[in-house]
């Protein structure tokens, strides 16, 4: 998967920090007020001026795309990192992170067209997690990445209802317990 941030020119340390603060602030502001929230509010939340925001992101779409891409990158990195508590614990932690991704994604739907390979990256991350867990004998050997994604699709179905996140996290625990061989 191509990471747009790795193709960009190397930033000075302070500029890189500002970019990261802007992405994190955008995730928070968009999460609270939607993807049409004021870019001035994003800059204010990041502690920078609006000019700094526009030096890093030429448009709202570019900022939304950067937030979305970072969420995908976090999912992939978490799968690669695993967990010191074992492969099944890594699956559980990754599923919890995926719930956060779903919550962010509902706000960032417009960025989907900017990251067409995101499903491919997510499926690759799920494969890494399952392969490790199967090899360690911690989950059923007949599981496929598609099985896990189908279960996640069910969890994502009601993402706009009150209490959805807590319910999803509870169901993940039940689901992970049922993965045992």
N, C-alpha and C positions, 0 to 999 in steps of 0.2 A: 504494500500500500504506500502510495506517495504521501509524504507528509509535507504540506505546504510550508510549514515553519522551517523545515530542514533545507528547503530550496531557496529561502530568502537569504539576503546578505547577512553576515554575522553582525549582530547588534552590540553596541557598547553595553557594559554591565548595567548601567542605569537605565538605558533604553529597554533592555530585555526585562528588567524588573517592572518598568512602567507597562510594557506590553502584557506581562503576566497579570499585573494588578488590574488592568483594563478587562482582560478576559474573565477574571474571577468576579470583578464587579458587575460585568455584563450578565454573567450567569445569575447572580443574586438579583439584580434589578429586573431582568427579564423574567425571572422566576416569580417575582412578586407582582409585577405590573404588566407582563406580557412582552412579546418581541417588539411591540410598537412603543415601548417606554422611551422616554426622553433620553437622547444620547448625552445631554448635559447632566442628567442624573447619574448616568454610568460614569462619566468623567469625575463628577463630584464624589461618588462612592469610591472611586479608585484614588482619589486625592491628587488628580492632575487636571490640567486645563483642557478645554474642548479641542484646542489646537493639537495637543499631544495625542488625543484620541484620533483625530483625523490624519496625523502623521503616520500612525500605525495602521489605521483601517480607513480606506478611502470611502467606505459607505457602510450603512447599517447592515447590508447583506454580508459584507466582508467580515464585520464583527460577529454577526450571528454565526456565520460559517466557521469562524475561528473557535467560538465557544463549542459548537457542535463537534468539530474535529478534535478538540481537546477531550471531550467526553468519550469519543471513540478511542482515542489514544490511551486514556486511563483504563478502559476495559481491556485493551490488548496488553498493556503493561502489567495489569493485575494478574492476568492469566499467565503471562510469562514468569512473573515473580513467584507465583504459587503462595504457599503458606507454610510456616515452620511447624504448624500443627498437622500437616499431612495433606494429601491430595483431595480428600473429601471435604475437609475444612476449607480448602482453597475454592472448591466449587461453591460452597455455601457463601463465602465472603464475596466471590465474584457475582453470585446471584443477587446479593444485597446491593452491591455496587450497580448492578443492572437496573434495579428498581429506581435508584437515583437517576440513572441515565434516562429511563422512561419518563420520569417526572420532568427532567430538563427537556427531553425531546418534544414533549407536548407543546412546549413554548417555542421550540426551534424547528418546527416542521418545515418552514420555508427553506431551511438549509439542506434538506434532504437532497435536493437536486444538485447541490454543490459537492456532495460526497457520495457518489453512486457506488463506490467500492466499500462503503461502511458495512453492509451486510456480509460481504466477503471477509472483512477483518474480524467481525464479531464471530462468524462461524469458525474462523481459524483459531480464535481465542478459546472458543468452546471445545474445539478438537484437542487443543493442547491440554486443557484441564481434564477432559475425559480420558485421554490416553494415559496421563499420569495416574489417575485414580484407578483405571482398569488394571494397569501394570502393577500397581501396589495392592491389588485385590480388595480395594475399598468400596468399589461400586460394581454393579452387575456388568459382566463382560459383553452383554448384547446391546448395551446402550450406544446410541449414535448421536452426534451433535444435533441432528434434526429433532430427535426426541426431546432434548432439553429446550430447544427453541420453541417447539410446539407448546410445552408447559409454560414457558415465559409469555407466549402470545396470550394464553388464557389469563395470566396475571395482569397483563397490560390492558386487557379489554375494558376494565372499569376504572382506568386511571384518573378519571375526572370526578369520581365520587368522593364524598367526605369519608375519611378513615381508610382510603384505599391503600396508602403506603403501609400502615400498620398491619392491615389484613394481608397484604402481599408478603411482608416479611414473615408473618406467622405461617403462611402457606408454604413459603420456601423452606422453613424448618421441617415441616411435615414432609415435603417433597424430598428433601435431602436425606431424611431418615429412611425413606422408602427406596433410596438408590442402593442400599446395602445389598451385597450378594446373597 
